[in-house]
C-alpha cells in the first residue's frame, strides 16, 4: 500500500501519506490499548470489588498478591530472557533516539502480560508505561509490513506513543505535548500533525467504548481567591522539595540494584509491597485509592502523612526494582496526597482553605508530574483535560513554576526518564548533525540516474555503456557489493574511469547512516538497494551529502 511512497516519506516534509499512516497507527494502537484496558479490568474484577481499590481485601490477600505477582513476572522474564525490558518509557525514548523507535515485538508481548499482572497485583505503577511501549510497537509492525523508511518510523513511533497515552487517559492534547516535550524534545510541523491525528484517533477509540468520560471530571473545585495566591507559591516550594527528593530516591535505588539478579529484585519488590499493603492498603495500586483518601472529608494529618510516605516507598520499590509499569499514575497519587496534606496543614491558620482542598490536590498532581518528568506544560494540559476545568490553569502555574525552578536550580533535578537511562547505561544523546540527518531518508537525495555494469566488461566497454546511456555514473556489481565508476577529472588520461568502493545501505536507511559511513571515508560512496544488495536503486556521494547538510544548516 505504502511501498511505492518511500520517496515521499523519505523527505522531511508533511505529506498525506504520513498523516494517513498516523491515522492507521492511532487506530491500531487505540484498539490494542482498549484490549489492554479490558484485560486489566477483567483481572482486577476477579479480585477487587471496585477497580484499583485493594483496601477491601483480607490481610492475607494483600500479603500474597504482590509476592505472587512478582513471581509471575519473574517467570515471564526468565522464559523470555533477553526480550524482557523493564525501562518502560525510558527504554522507548532510548529506542527512538538511537534506533528510530524500532522495538522488538516479543518485548511488547512481554510488557503486555507482565503489566497486567503488576496492575492486578497491587504494585504502585501506572498504565501509561506499557501503553507507550505498546503504541510504539504498533508503529514498528507497520514499518516492517510496508518497509517504510526509518525517518518515517520515528514519527510513527511517536504517533503510537501519543495514541497510547490518549487512549489511556482520554487526553489527546496532553498526549501530543508529552511526546513533544518528553520524548522528542523538539517541535516540527511535519511530525506534529501526524502525531496529533494519531492522538485524536486513540481518544476516539476509547470514547466509542467507554464514552467521553474524564478521570477527574467529578472534582468540584472552587475558584481560589487572589488573596491566597502567596500560599500557592509556598505550596510550590514544598512540592519542589518533595519531587526532587522522590526522584533522587528512585534513581538511587535503580543505580544501587542495577547489577542485582532480576528475580531477586522482583521478589524483593513483591515482599516490600506486601508489607506496605498490610499496614496501609490505600498505598497499593496506581493512584485512585490515594486520591480518594486525599479528597475525603477530614482524613486526618497523620493518615495523609503516612499515606504519602507509603505511596512514595511503594513506588520506589516497584519502579526502582523493575516491576513493569508507568510512573505518571503513582505521581498523581503522591501529588494529590501531598497537595491535600499541605492544604489541611494550613487550615488551622487559614480556615477558608478547606473549601479549596480538591484544587490543592489537583495542583499537587500537576506539580509532581511536571517536576519529575521535566514536562510542566504537558502536566498542566493533562490535568486540564482530565478535570475539564480551566480554572486550574493560573493556580497550577503558580505552584508548578516555583516547584520546577527550585528542583531544577537548587537540587539539580532532571527528567526522571533521562536519569533512568543514565543509570542503566543506555545512550540517548545525539549530535545536532546526526539528529537532523535522521529526519531524511536516503531516497530523498539519492541519484537514481546511473547504469549497471559487470566485472567481465573492460574499461572501454564500460565507457561505451555510459556514453550510450548519457550517464556520468556506473555501478559495477561485484560478488561482495558494488563499485562506483565515474569519469576521471582528466578525460584525456590513459585511464578515463575512476573506481570507488561503495558501501551498501537499504532503502529504509536515513542520511545519518550515510554520514557515519562517509564521514571518515569521504572518497568513497554509498549505494542504495531495494530488499537485496543485488538490486541497487540509488547512489550517494560525500559531495551530495555535504550539499544537503549545508542546505539544511544542521
N, C-alpha and C positions, 0 to 999 in steps of 0.2 A: 504493500500500500504506500509506504513512505520510502521504499527502497530507492526510487528514482528521484527523490527530492533531496538527496545528500548534498548536492551543490548549493541549494538554497539554505539548508540547515547548517552548512559549514561556515557561513558568513555570520559575523557578529551583528546581525540586524534583525529587527522584528519581522516576522513572516506569519502568514496564515497557517502554514504547516506547523510551526512551533506552537501557535495558540491552540490549534486543533489537537496536537499531541498533549498539551497541558490539560485540555478538557478530558481527554481519554484517561490520562494518568489520575486526574482528580476523581473521575467516576470510579475507576478500578480501586483506587486507594480508599475512597469512601465506602464502597461495598465491603472491602476487606476489613476495614475498621468497624463497620457495622457488625460483621460476623464476630470480630474480636470482642466487641462490647456485649453481644448476646451471649457468647460463651462465658464471659466473666460473670454476667448476671445470673446465668444458669448455675454456675459453680457456687456463687455465693448464696443463691436461693436454696441450695440443698443444705446449707449450714446455718445461715442467718435468717432472722425474722424480717429484717429490713436491710437494704444494701449498705455495706461498709460499716455496719454497727455491730461490733464484737462484744459490746458490754453486756448483752443478754445471754451470752454463752456461759455454761458452767465453768468453774475454775479449771477443771481437768482438761476441758476442750481448749481453753485459752492457752494452756501449757503445751498441749500436744500438737495443736495445729501448726504453729511456726516451725517446730522441730521436724514434723512430718513433711511440711512444705519444703524445708531446706534439704531434707534427704531426697525428696523427689527431684528438686532442681539439680542436686549433686549427681544423681543417677543420669539425668539427661546430659549433663556436662561431661560425664565420663564416657557415655555412649557416643556422643557426637565429637568428642575430643577437640581438635583444632577449630571446629566450627562454632565453638562456644565463645561468645564475646560478651563482656559484662559492662562495657563502657556506655552503652545506650547512645544518647545524643552526642556525647563527646566522641565516640567512635565514628558516628556518621559524619561529624564535622571533619575528622581526620580523613575519611574516605573521599569526601567532596574536595578537600583541598589538594590531596595528592593523587587521587585515583578517579576524579570526576564523579564521585558518588556511586561508583560501581560496588555493589555489595554481594557477598555470597548468598545464594538462595537458601542453602542449608542453614546458614546462620539465622535467617529470618524465621524459618520454621522453629528453630530452637528458641528464639526470642518470643514467639507466639505462645508456645506451650509453657515455657518457663515463667513468663509474665503472668499467665492465667493462674498458675499455681501460687506465685508470690502474692498476687492480689486477693486470692481466695484464702490465703493462709494468715492474713493479718499483718503482713510486713508493711512498714511505713514507706511505701513507694507509690508513684503516680502512674497513670495510664499513658501519659503523653510520651514517655521514653520509648516504649515499644511501638507506639503509634508513629513516631518519627522514623524508627527503623523500618517498620513495615511499609510505610508510604514511600520511602526512598527505594526500597527493594522492588516495588512495583515498577518504578522507572527503569531499573536495571533489566527487568523482564521485557519491557517494551523495546529497550535499546538492543537487546540480544535478538529479539524476534525480527526486527527490521534492520539490524546492522546500522544503527544510527551513529553519526559522528560523536566523538567524546565531548565536544564543546556543547552539543545539544543535550547530552546525557546529564551534564552537571546542572543545567537549567531544569530538566525534567525531574532530577532527584530533588531539587528544591521545591518543585511543584508537588511532589509526593509528600514531602515534609509538611508543607503548608496544608495540603488536603488532610493529612493525618491529624494535625492539631485542630484544624477547623471541624473535622468530623467528631473529634473527641469532646471539644468544648462548645461547639456551635458559635465560634467566634472568628469569622473569616478575615476581618481586617487585622485583628491582633495576630493571627497566624502568619499573614504576609509580613507584617512588621517584625515578627520574631525571626523569620527566615532572613530578612534583610539585615537586621540588627545583630543577630547572634550567630547565624550560620555563614552567610555570605559576607557580611560586614561591608557591604557596598550597595549602591543603587544604580541600576542600569535599566533604561526603559524597555529594551528588548527582552530582558528577563523578567521585569516587573509584571507585565501584562499576562504572560502565561502563568506565572505563579498566582496572580490574583484570580484568574479564571479557574485554576485548579482548586484554590481555596474555597471559592464560592460554590463550586460543584460539590466538594466534600461536605460543605454545610447543608446544601440542598438535599443530599442523600440522607443525612441524619434527620433533617426536618421532615422528610417524606415518611419516615417510620415513627419517630418519636414526637413529631410536632415541633413548632417553633418555640421551644422552651429554653430558658436560660438558667444556668445552675444556681445563681444567686438573685434571680429576678424577684424573689419573695421578700428580699430585705426591705424593710421600711426605714428609710433614712431621712431625717430632717435636715434642712439646710442649716449649716453651722453659722452662727453669727460672727461678724467681723471681730468682735472683742475677744474671741477665743483663738484667733489666728496665731498669736505668740505661743500658745500652748502647742499648736501644731508643729512649730519649729522645734520646740523642745522634744516633742514626741519623735520627730525625725532623727534627732541626735541620738536618742536612746536606741531606736531601731537600727541605726547605722552601726552602733557598737555591737549589738547582738548579732546582726547579719555578718559583720566581719569576724566575730568570734565563731559563729557557726561554720563559715567557710573554712577558717583555719583548722578547726577541729576535724571537719570531714576530710580535708586534704592530709592532715597528719595521720589519720587512721589509714587512708589509702596508701600513703607512702610507707608507713611502718609495716603494713601487711602485704606489701607488693609481692614479695617472694615466698609468702606462705603457701602451702598446698591449698588448692581451691576448695577441696572437700572440707578441710579444716575450717576455712573461713566461712563457708556456707553454714556448717553446723554450729559454729560459734554465733553467727548472726541469728540462727533459729533459737538457740538457747537464751541469748540476751533478750530477744523479742518476747519469748515465752515468759521470762522473769518480769519484764515490764508489763505484759498483759495480765499477769496475776495480780499485780498491785494497782494498775491503772489502765483498764481495758480501753478507755476512751483514746488512748495514745496509739492504738492499733489502727491499721488501715491507712487510707490516703489522707483525707482531711475532714471528711464530713462529720465524724463524731466530735473532733476537736472544735470545729466551727460551731456546732450545736451547743456545746458547753460554753463557748465564748459568748454566744448570744442569749444564753438563758438568763432568767431573772435572778440577779444577785447570786452568782455561783460561788462567791467567796474568794478572797485573795489567795488563800493558801492552796485551794484547789487549782486555781488558774496557774499559780507559780509551779506547783507540782506537775501539772499537765504540760506546761511549757518545757520544763526540764526533761520529762519523759518523752515528749514528742521529738525534741532535739536528739536525745540519746537513741531513740528508736530509728530515726532517720540516719544518724551517723553509722550505726551498725549495719543497717540494711544496704545503703548505698556504698558505704566505705568498704564493706566486706564482700561485695559482689552480687548481691541479690538483684536480678534484672528488673528494671522499672525506672520510672521517671522521678524527677525531683521537684517539679513545679507543684504537684498536688500537696506533698508534705510541706513545702514552703508556704502554701496558702494556709494550711492548718496552723503552723508555727506563727505566721504573721497575724492571723485572726486572734489567737490566744494572747499574743504579745500586745496587740492593739487594745484588746478588751482589758487586759491586766493594767496597762498604763491608764486607761480611762477610769477604771474602778479605783485605782490607787489615788487618782487626783480628785475623785468625787467628794471626799470629806472637805477638801479645801474649796472646791468649785462644784457645789451640788447640782448646778444646772447642766453639768457634763453628762449626767446619767441618761438624758434623753438622746444623746448622740453616740452611745456605745456601739450600735451597729455600724455607724460611719467609721468609728475608730478601728473596728475590726477589719473593715474593708481597706482602710488606709494602711494598716499593718500588713495585710496581704500584698498590696501593691508595692510597698517599700521593700519587703523581704525579697520578693521576686526580682524587682528592679536592681537591687544592690547585688544580690548573689549571682544573678545571671548576667550582670553588666548590660542590662536592657531596660532602662527606666521607661522609655516610651512604649515599648511592647507591653510592659507590665501595666501601665496606665490604660492603654487601649483594651487590654484583655479584661480588666475589671469593669471598664466602662461597658463593654458588650455583655459581660456576664451578669451585671446588675441592672442594665438598661436604665441607668440613672446618671444623667450628665452633671448632676450637682456635685459629684465626687471629683471632678476634674481639678479645680483650683485647690481644694484641700489636699488632694493626692500629691499635687506638685509641691505644695508647701511642706509635706512630710518627706516625699521621696527625694527631692533635690538635696536638702541638707544631709539626709541619711547617706545618699550616694557620695556626696563630696567628702564627708567625714571618713567613710570607709575607704574611699579611693586615695585621698590625700594623706590622711593620718595613719591609717592601718595598712596601706598598700594593697587593698583588696582588688582582685581582678576577676574576670569571668571564671566561674567555677568549672565550666567545661574546659576551658583552655588550661587551667591549672591541673585538671584531671589528666589531660593529655601529657603535660609536662611530667606529672608523677608517674605515668605509665611508660614514658619514653617514646611516645608516638609523636611524630613531627606534624606540624600544621602550618608552619611559616613558609611562604612562597614569595620569591622576589617579585618586585613590580613588573619587570620584563616578562618573567615566566607567567605571571598571573594574567597579563594582557594577552600573551600568545595562546594561553589555554582557551581563550574565548573564540578563537578562529580555527576552523578545520583546515586540513591540508588542501582539500579540493578548492578552497576559496582562491588560492593564488597559484596552484599547480599549472604548469604549462602542459597542455594536452596536445600540442602540435608537435609531433615527432614521429619518426619511423622506427621500425624494429629490424635489426639485423641478426645474423648468426655468426658464430666464431669461424665457420668454414669460409666465409666471404673474405676476400682480400681487401686492402685499403682502397684500391681502385673501384672495386665493386660497391663498397660501402659509400664512397664518394659519389658514384654514379646514382646509387639509390637515393641519396639525399638530394642530388640535383634534380632528379626526375620528380621527386615529391615536393620540391621547393621548400625544404625544411632545413633548419640550421642545427637540429639536434637529432641524434640517433641513439637508441638504446640497444646495446649488444647483449643478448641473453646468453648467460654463461651457465654452466652446471651448478654453480654456487652463487646465484644472484645475478646482477646486471652490471654493465659498464656503460657510462655515458660517453658518447663520441661526439665531438664538436669540431668545427673548423678551426684550424690554427690561426693565431693572430696574423702571422705572416703567411699569406696564401701561397707565395712563391717558394716557400720552404720545401725541401725534399719530402718531408712528411707533413702533408697538409691537414692531417687529422690529429686531434688531441684526445687521448683516452683518460677517463677519470673514473675512479672507483665510486660506485653508487650504493648507498645503504637503502634497504627496503623498509617501507612503512605501510600499514594497511590504510584504506580509505577513511577509517574511523578515527585515525590519529589527529592530533592538533599540531599547530605550529610550535608548541612548546617542545614536543618530541624532536621536531626538525632542528630546533635551536640546540638541543642537547647533543645531537649527533654532529652538527656542522660547526658549532662554536669553536671547537679545537681542531677541526679538520676542514677549514674554510675552502680548500682547493677541491674538495670532494663534493658529491651531490647526493640527493635522496630521490629515489623513485617510489611512486605510489602504486600499490597494486590492489586489485579487486579480488577479494576472497583468497586467492593464492598468489605467491610471488611470481608465478609464470605468466600472470596476466597484468602487466604494467599499464596504468592509465594516466600517469602524470609524472612530471619531473619538477623538482625544486632545487635551485642552487643557492649558494650563500648570498649572492648579489640580489636575488629575488627576495629572500628573507629580509635582508638588510633594508631594502626599499620599503617593505611592509612595516618594519619597525619604525623607520623614520617617518612614514606617512601617518602612523597612529601615535607616534611620540610616546612609546611605552616608557 
